[in-house]
Amino acid sequence: MAPIALFASVYQFSILTDRYHTREIAALDALGNGSASVTSTLVQTNLLLDILSELSTQDLSEGEECDMVISAILKAQFPVVAAGIYSPEGQPICTQGIVRSGMVADTTATTIRPDVTLSERDLFVTQTVQTRIIAIEAELSPIEPPEIATDHAFLSPTTMAADADHPTYHQLANLPAPTARGIVSGPAGEDIAVLPVAAFDLRFFATLTSGIAAPPLWLTIVNASFVPLALLAISLMLADLLIRKMALDDINQLTDEMRAFRRDRDLPRSEPGPWDSSETEAMRSEFSTLSEQLLHEEAEAQNRLHNANILQREIFHRVGNNLQIIQSILRLYANDVDTPAERKLVERLALRIRVINLVHNAMHRSTDAPTLPVGSAVRQLVQGLRHEGLVADHIKIRENYRDVQLRVSRVYALCYLIVEKMDRLSRSGATHVEIDLVEEGDQAHLTIRTDVQTLAAPDTVSERLRQVYLHDLRATARWIDGDAGIVYDAVMPRQID
């Protein structure tokens, strides 16, 4: 389409150029026809002036020869009303019909050039030839310019500067050759026609109405390109409309069916539409087959997932029951020990099992996913610690958990780490504890603030477990002395490859 539009633009440019050129030629012809009578008189007068100049050089004397020549000129089919030859002082030598004073020959002039005086109805021409003055007077027919001309004038290079009635013509700088005609642009942007006159170096100037001369080249190019580009745009719109109606409707319909299947699991229709093509019908058939296969596989996956969830819940219950059984066994052993040291060891073991059971319950109540929201698991754990009496009731705990997601194994380690810290703070006599867990870029930041000034010494088992938990979390941690108490600060990456 683009090459066709380009070819059409070039063709349209050629047509417009020819049209503008033809319009300019018609305007120039009309101006030439309107000024033809005056131009003819000027040419004839110039011819008679040459004849009289030649006779003057042959020492034509006064008398019958002179009168015969002048009478022949006046009786000829020329618009001359008077002609004559004068002395350098302006005295008539051979003349009829001209009585003008002030004609003095310029004997020092090196160039013989006629002096032309042109008015609306009269032409007066004088020329000095060998100390004699040749004079011709002629009548002019009125100029009948066409309607496209608003002003006109006959001017020569010598009279243009002296003419005050047509200042626009004085300022023209892009005139055509003296024997050529054309339309030029004036100083104010108006169109001015210039026609040559084959006499006295005159030219005919005429100011034209707007819209006669050819527009600028860039505007011609724009006009030539508009129609082809408009047709190209309309063709593209029609092609787009047809494509959408005949080719894209069934594709959009198939897209809607895919979207409906994704949202509601509705199987696509099997009957062809009025605009369906063989390609889209093949796509719809393939999509129907894939949809049925996907629904079948989803049903099997849902069944397996349901069985896996049942098995997972059963395993969680079994693990929880086993932990309770272990606690019961430890309580039985605590009743049979003989020494206080043995009883204390069994109670410590039972406490560890209770902690494991609390963490297990907190994780069991959280979302079943590869990653878990840490806040919900830790909140369940703190509630369990209070319920089991592992955290004293007088300790006020403020929790602030942002949406931090960690893998399940790391959530286990974080819960055990918080239990160890809560146990140590409880033994240290804390009354206020603040737990903050927030995201900082690609890291998770755990902060535990307390009002104690001195921490109780950890036992050997707690210290070893803390190292294991920090290693699983890939965390760096430290205790910091704050203004209101000691602060535990731990930073860990949120994701580990």
Summary of the structure (lengths in Angstrom):
residues: 497
radius of gyration: 58.0
end to end distance: 55.2
largest distance: 181.1
contacts: 1410
relative contact order: 0.06
helix: 51%
strand: 20%
